[in-house]
Amino acid sequence: MEGADIAVVATNTTGKGDGIAFRGAWARAAMHINAIGSTMPKLREIDAESFARAGRIVIDCQTRQIEEESGDVIDALANGRYDRGKVVELQEVVAGRASGRDANDQITLFKSVGTAVQDVAAGYAVYQEARRLGIGSEVPDFLELKTF
């Protein structure tokens, strides 16, 4: 991580043994950490120190959802290393109602568990590309099947 400005952590590790993919001790001033894997309570890819060192934590969903679904957040909460006062929802940053970073040297962390709208958007992008390339098979709409 030496010299890196951005760390992208996208794993499905359990955090057991040496399973942590990113440690807060590795974060340096002005670094941004994207933690987008480990989206279930039993999975962990970043340690509690990552949350403690971040000056701003941006999440992609409601606070309650991430605190129930993210093993990373669950562990940080249990260890007293998760400060809800640092947390802001991504939609607030995008809308300009909250800052993503308060100082140039601040460590920032984005924790994602994903949302249904992200899944729909990704699926639509894949569908559009498949149509453009003329590959894949059209599947009739559920209502067109009339099997109910």
C-alpha positions in Angstrom: 0.0 0.0 0.0 3.0 2.3 0.2 2.4 5.3 -2.0 -1.2 4.4 -2.8 -3.8 7.1 -2.8 -6.8 4.7 -3.1 -7.2 1.2 -1.8 -10.0 -1.0 -3.3 -10.9 -3.9 -1.2 -13.3 -6.3 -2.9 -13.2 -9.7 -1.3 -15.4 -12.3 0.4 -12.9 -13.1 3.2 -14.1 -14.2 6.6 -11.4 -12.3 8.5 -10.3 -15.4 10.3 -6.5 -16.0 10.6 -4.8 -13.7 8.1 -8.1 -13.2 6.2 -8.2 -9.5 6.7 -7.4 -7.9 3.3 -6.8 -4.4 4.5 -5.6 -3.1 7.9 -6.2 0.4 9.2 -2.5 0.5 10.1 -1.7 0.6 6.4 -3.8 3.8 5.8 -1.9 7.0 5.3 -3.0 10.6 5.3 -5.3 11.5 2.4 -5.9 7.8 1.5 -9.3 6.7 0.3 -10.4 3.1 1.1 -13.2 1.5 -1.0 -14.4 -1.5 0.9 -17.0 -3.0 -1.4 -16.8 -6.8 -0.7 -17.7 -8.8 2.4 -21.3 -7.9 2.3 -22.6 -10.4 4.8 -22.5 -10.5 8.6 -20.0 -13.5 8.7 -17.6 -11.8 6.3 -14.8 -9.4 7.0 -12.2 -7.8 4.7 -11.1 -4.7 6.7 -10.3 -4.4 10.3 -11.9 -2.3 13.0 -8.9 0.0 13.0 -9.8 1.0 9.4 -13.0 2.6 10.7 -11.2 4.2 13.6 -8.6 5.9 11.5 -11.1 7.2 8.9 -12.2 10.7 9.4 -15.2 10.2 7.2 -17.1 7.0 6.6 -19.5 7.0 3.6 -22.0 4.2 3.3 -24.3 3.3 0.3 -27.4 2.5 2.3 -29.2 3.3 5.5 -27.2 3.1 8.8 -29.4 0.3 10.2 -28.9 -1.8 7.1 -25.1 -1.6 7.0 -24.9 -2.3 10.8 -26.9 -5.5 10.3 -25.4 -6.7 7.0 -21.7 -5.8 7.1 -19.4 -8.1 9.1 -16.8 -5.3 9.0 -19.1 -2.8 10.6 -20.5 -5.3 13.1 -17.0 -6.1 14.3 -16.0 -2.4 14.5 -19.1 -1.6 16.5 -18.5 -4.5 18.9 -14.9 -3.3 19.4 -15.9 0.3 20.0 -14.0 1.4 16.8 -17.0 2.6 14.8 -18.0 6.2 15.4 -21.5 6.9 13.9 -20.7 10.6 14.0 -18.3 10.1 11.1 -20.9 8.3 9.0 -22.7 9.9 6.1 -24.8 8.3 3.4 -23.5 8.4 -0.2 -26.7 10.0 -1.4 -26.1 13.0 0.9 -22.6 13.5 -0.5 -23.8 13.2 -4.1 -26.6 15.7 -3.4 -24.1 18.1 -1.9 -25.8 18.0 1.5 -22.7 16.5 3.2 -19.0 16.5 2.6 -17.1 13.4 1.6 -13.9 14.8 3.0 -13.4 17.6 5.5 -9.6 18.1 5.1 -7.1 17.3 2.3 -5.2 14.9 4.6 -8.2 13.1 6.0 -8.5 9.3 5.5 -11.8 8.5 4.0 -13.6 5.1 3.8 -16.5 4.0 1.6 -18.3 0.9 2.8 -20.8 -0.7 0.5 -23.1 -3.7 1.0 -24.9 -3.0 -2.2 -28.5 -2.0 -2.9 -31.2 -3.4 -5.1 -31.1 -0.4 -7.4 -27.3 -1.0 -8.0 -28.1 -4.6 -9.0 -30.9 -3.4 -11.4 -28.6 -0.8 -13.0 -25.8 -3.3 -13.4 -28.2 -5.9 -14.9 -29.6 -3.3 -17.3 -26.1 -2.3 -18.5 -25.2 -6.0 -19.2 -28.5 -6.4 -21.0 -27.9 -3.3 -23.2 -24.4 -4.5 -24.1 -25.6 -8.0 -24.9 -28.3 -6.5 -27.3 -25.7 -4.3 -28.9 -23.4 -7.3 -29.5 -26.3 -9.5 -30.6 -25.6 -12.2 -28.0 -27.7 -13.9 -25.4 -31.3 -15.0 -25.4 -34.5 -13.0 -24.7 -36.6 -14.5 -21.9 -40.2 -13.6 -21.9 -41.6 -11.4 -19.2 -43.2 -13.3 -16.3 -46.6 -11.9 -17.2 -46.2 -13.1 -20.8 -45.6 -16.7 -19.6 -49.2 -16.8 -18.1 -48.2 -19.9 -16.1 -50.0 -18.8 -12.9 
